[in-house]
Amino acid sequence: MLSSIEPKSYYEPKKIEDWVVAIQEELNQINKNDTWTLVPRPTNKNVIGSKWIYRNKMNEKGAVIRNKARYFLGLQIAQTSKGIFISQQKYASELLKKFNMNDSKAVSTPLCPNTKLSLDCTSEAVPSTLYRFIIGSLLYLTASKPDIMYFVGLVARFQSNPKMSHLQAAKRILRYVKGTIFYGLHYIFFSPTMTIAAFSDADWGRSLPDRKSTSGCCYILGSNVVSWLSKKQNTVSLSTSEAEYIVASQAGSQLLWMQSTLTDLGLHFSMLPKLFCDNQSAIAISKNPTLHWKSKYIDIRYHFLRDKVQKGLLDITYLPTVDQIADIMTKPLLPHRFSTL
């Protein structure tokens, strides 16, 4: 009889025999594959943290058929005199091998520019277990690859009833990963004058099943990208201005929270948090104290942005679309535009 409990910490499974066995099996497999070699800890090196993940594998009837314990690690960190470089090259290589994509042809973008995925009632159905496995694996890869964030989120919307067109889109993302396997995040050391900023963008009504818009945000600390977001909005927007204003409000809220948290940690900022938006109407709504005809249908909670701008706590600035880096979080782009961002 296998355990039906999924432990949340390292101390819980020590009391459950089935999980002790699962942990030992994983450690034995690690030793068998020569995954690592134990050495004394260098005095001048930082230790990368890791954790155990406990998951129950179930059959089609929902019965537990296996307790799986995994040592969760995959980030590779290289330190230089100017900063650090974070990547998941090893994890990406294993991912391609796992899904038999090692010999596939690499592509320059995760999706073709004109691709619009729908429910696709006419296409052949594919195994949902395989599809969800691919999506889950790709989601972990977004920890160091913000360039695939939108695309993974897009194909994840069809997990309940995946079709061949959705699987092909997911495999194209894997082909893109193959061509960018050495890509990662480069963080340079902080400068004396620290700034914090966000880029917000929206693609109006692109989701074909429900016509909801997609929000995209990138958050910058100094010159480093420290957080990013690509998410379908909760409500249907009646205009581009409304979609842009909603994401700008969300980005502004997150930006002020980041400033408060970093200030508590001892960082100080000489300038107001700056929010870059490429929609003039959304900026006008945020700065107009009277009821604007374009904003009367916008949920009142999104006027948080207007309140903070009027109080001088946030600076919202127009940015031409060509310079909007959050554009990569909202839709497929042409190869040149994609590689530039």
SEFIMI-508230 format. One record per residue (C-alpha): residue in one letter; x, y, z. Coordinates in steps of 0.5 Angstrom, whole numbers, padded with zeros to 4 digits, always signed. Layout:
% SEFIMI-508230
AXYZ;...
This chain:
% SEFIMI-508230
M+0000+0000+0000;L+0003+0007-0002;S+0003+0013+0001;S-0003+0018-0001;I+0000+0024+0002;E+0005+0029-0001;P+0010+0031+0004;K+0011+0039+0004;S+0018+0039+0007;Y+0024+0034+0008;Y+0022+0032+0016;E+0015+0030+0014;P+0017+0024+0010;K+0022+0021+0015;K+0016+0019+0019;I+0013+0015+0013;E+0016+0009+0011;D+0014+0009+0003;W+0017+0016+0002;V+0024+0014+0006;V+0024+0008+0000;A+0023+0013-0005;I+0028+0018-0003;Q+0033+0012-0002;E+0031+0010-0009;E+0033+0017-0012;L+0040+0017-0008;N+0041+0010-0011;Q+0040+0012-0018;I+0044+0019-0017;N+0050+0014-0015;K+0049+0010-0021;N+0049+0015-0026;D+0055+0019-0023;T+0051+0025-0022;W+0056+0028-0018;T+0062+0027-0014;L+0062+0029-0006;V+0068+0034-0005;P+0070+0039+0001;R+0067+0045+0000;P+0071+0051-0003;T+0072+0057+0002;N+0071+0062-0003;K+0065+0059-0007;N+0058+0060-0005;V+0053+0054-0004;I+0047+0053-0009;G+0041+0051-0005;S+0037+0045-0007;K+0030+0042-0004;W+0027+0035-0005;I+0020+0035-0009;Y+0015+0029-0007;R+0010+0027-0012;N+0005+0022-0013;K+0004+0018-0019;M-0003+0016-0021;N-0006+0012-0026;E-0012+0014-0030;K-0017+0012-0024;G-0014+0017-0020;A-0010+0011-0015;V-0003+0012-0013;I+0002+0007-0017;R+0008+0010-0015;N+0011+0015-0010;K+0017+0019-0013;A+0022+0024-0010;R+0026+0028-0014;Y+0032+0032-0012;F+0031+0039-0015;L+0037+0042-0018;G+0038+0045-0025;L+0041+0052-0025;Q+0048+0053-0027;I+0051+0059-0024;A+0058+0062-0027;Q+0061+0068-0023;T+0065+0073-0027;S+0069+0079-0025;K+0063+0084-0027;G+0057+0079-0025;I+0054+0072-0025;F+0051+0068-0031;I+0045+0064-0030;S+0043+0058-0034;Q+0040+0052-0035;Q+0044+0048-0040;K+0044+0042-0037;Y+0037+0041-0036;A+0035+0044-0043;S+0039+0038-0046;E+0036+0033-0041;L+0029+0036-0043;L+0031+0035-0051;K+0033+0028-0050;K+0027+0026-0046;F+0022+0028-0051;N+0027+0025-0057;M+0028+0032-0060;N+0036+0032-0060;D+0036+0031-0067;S+0030+0036-0069;K+0032+0042-0073;A+0033+0049-0069;V+0028+0055-0070;S+0029+0062-0069;T+0023+0063-0066;P+0018+0059-0061;L+0012+0060-0065;C+0011+0063-0072;P+0009+0070-0072;N+0002+0069-0075;T+0000+0063-0070;K-0006+0064-0067;L-0008+0057-0063;S-0015+0056-0061;L-0019+0050-0058;D-0019+0046-0065;C-0025+0042-0065;T-0023+0038-0072;S-0016+0036-0070;E-0013+0029-0067;A-0013+0029-0060;V-0006+0027-0057;P-0005+0024-0050;S-0006+0029-0044;T-0001+0026-0040;L+0005+0027-0045;Y+0002+0034-0046;R+0002+0036-0039;F+0009+0033-0038;I+0012+0037-0044;I+0008+0044-0041;G+0011+0042-0034;S+0018+0041-0036;L+0018+0048-0040;L+0015+0052-0034;Y+0021+0050-0030;L+0026+0052-0036;T+0022+0059-0036;A+0026+0061-0029;S+0032+0063-0034;K+0029+0064-0040;P+0024+0069-0040;D+0024+0069-0048;I+0019+0063-0048;M+0015+0065-0042;Y+0009+0068-0047;F+0009+0062-0051;V+0009+0056-0045;G+0003+0060-0042;L+0000+0060-0049;V+0000+0052-0050;A-0001+0051-0043;R-0008+0054-0044;F-0010+0048-0048;Q-0008+0042-0043;S-0015+0040-0041;N-0016+0037-0048;P-0010+0038-0052;K-0010+0037-0060;M-0005+0035-0065;S-0004+0043-0067;H-0002+0044-0059;L+0003+0039-0059;Q+0006+0041-0065;A+0006+0048-0062;A+0010+0046-0056;K+0015+0042-0060;R+0017+0048-0064;I+0018+0051-0057;L+0023+0045-0056;R+0026+0046-0062;Y+0027+0054-0060;V+0030+0051-0054;K+0035+0047-0058;G+0038+0053-0062;T+0038+0057-0055;I+0041+0052-0050;F+0047+0056-0048;Y+0042+0063-0047;G+0041+0065-0040;L+0041+0071-0035;H+0047+0076-0034;Y+0047+0080-0028;I+0052+0085-0027;F+0054+0088-0020;F+0049+0094-0017;S+0052+0101-0019;P+0052+0106-0013;T+0046+0110-0016;M+0040+0104-0016;T+0034+0105-0020;I+0028+0101-0021;A+0023+0100-0027;A+0018+0096-0030;F+0015+0095-0038;S+0008+0094-0039;D+0005+0092-0045;A-0002+0088-0047;D-0004+0085-0054;W-0012+0086-0054;G-0016+0080-0055;R-0011+0075-0058;S-0014+0069-0054;L-0019+0066-0059;P-0023+0062-0055;D-0025+0068-0050;R-0022+0074-0053;K-0019+0076-0047;S-0012+0080-0048;T-0005+0078-0045;S-0001+0082-0040;G+0006+0082-0041;C+0011+0086-0036;C+0018+0086-0035;Y+0022+0089-0028;I+0029+0092-0028;L+0033+0093-0022;G+0039+0097-0025;S+0040+0094-0031;N+0038+0087-0029;V+0032+0084-0031;V+0029+0081-0024;S+0022+0079-0026;W+0017+0078-0031;L+0010+0076-0033;S+0006+0074-0038;K-0001+0072-0037;K-0008+0072-0040;Q-0013+0078-0037;N-0018+0076-0032;T-0024+0080-0036;V-0025+0082-0043;S-0023+0089-0045;L-0027+0093-0049;S-0021+0097-0052;T-0014+0097-0053;S-0013+0103-0048;E-0017+0099-0043;A-0013+0092-0044;E-0006+0097-0043;Y-0009+0101-0037;I-0010+0094-0033;V-0003+0091-0034;A+0000+0098-0033;S-0004+0098-0026;Q-0002+0091-0025;A+0005+0093-0026;G+0005+0099-0022;S+0003+0095-0016;Q+0008+0090-0017;L+0013+0095-0018;L+0012+0099-0011;W+0012+0093-0007;M+0019+0091-0010;Q+0021+0098-0008;S+0018+0097-0001;T+0021+0090+0000;L+0028+0093-0003;T+0028+0099+0002;D+0027+0094+0008;L+0033+0090+0006;G+0037+0097+0006;L+0037+0099-0002;H+0035+0106-0003;F+0033+0109-0009;S+0034+0117-0011;M+0029+0117-0017;L+0021+0115-0017;P+0020+0108-0020;K+0019+0109-0027;L+0013+0105-0031;F+0014+0105-0039;C+0008+0104-0043;D+0007+0105-0050;N+0000+0107-0050;Q-0002+0114-0050;S-0009+0113-0048;A-0007+0109-0042;I-0002+0114-0040;A-0008+0120-0040;I-0013+0116-0036;S-0008+0115-0031;K-0006+0122-0030;N-0013+0125-0031;P-0017+0126-0025;T-0024+0127-0028;L-0028+0121-0030;H-0026+0119-0037;W-0030+0116-0042;K-0025+0111-0044;S-0025+0109-0037;K-0032+0108-0035;Y-0032+0101-0036;I-0026+0099-0032;D-0026+0096-0026;I-0025+0101-0020;R-0019+0097-0017;Y-0015+0098-0023;H-0015+0106-0022;F-0010+0104-0016;L-0005+0107-0022;R-0008+0113-0022;D-0008+0114-0015;K-0001+0113-0014;V+0001+0117-0020;Q-0003+0123-0017;K+0000+0122-0011;G+0007+0123-0014;L+0009+0116-0012;L+0010+0113-0019;D+0012+0116-0026;I+0009+0113-0032;T+0012+0115-0038;Y+0011+0114-0046;L+0015+0109-0049;P+0015+0108-0057;T+0013+0101-0059;V+0020+0099-0062;D+0023+0100-0055;Q+0018+0096-0051;I+0021+0090-0049;A+0015+0087-0045;D+0012+0086-0053;I+0016+0079-0052;M+0011+0077-0047;T+0005+0078-0051;K+0005+0075-0058;P+0009+0072-0063;L+0014+0076-0066;L+0018+0077-0073;P+0025+0073-0072;H+0029+0080-0073;R+0024+0083-0068;F+0024+0077-0063;S+0032+0077-0063;T+0033+0084-0062;L+0028+0084-0056;
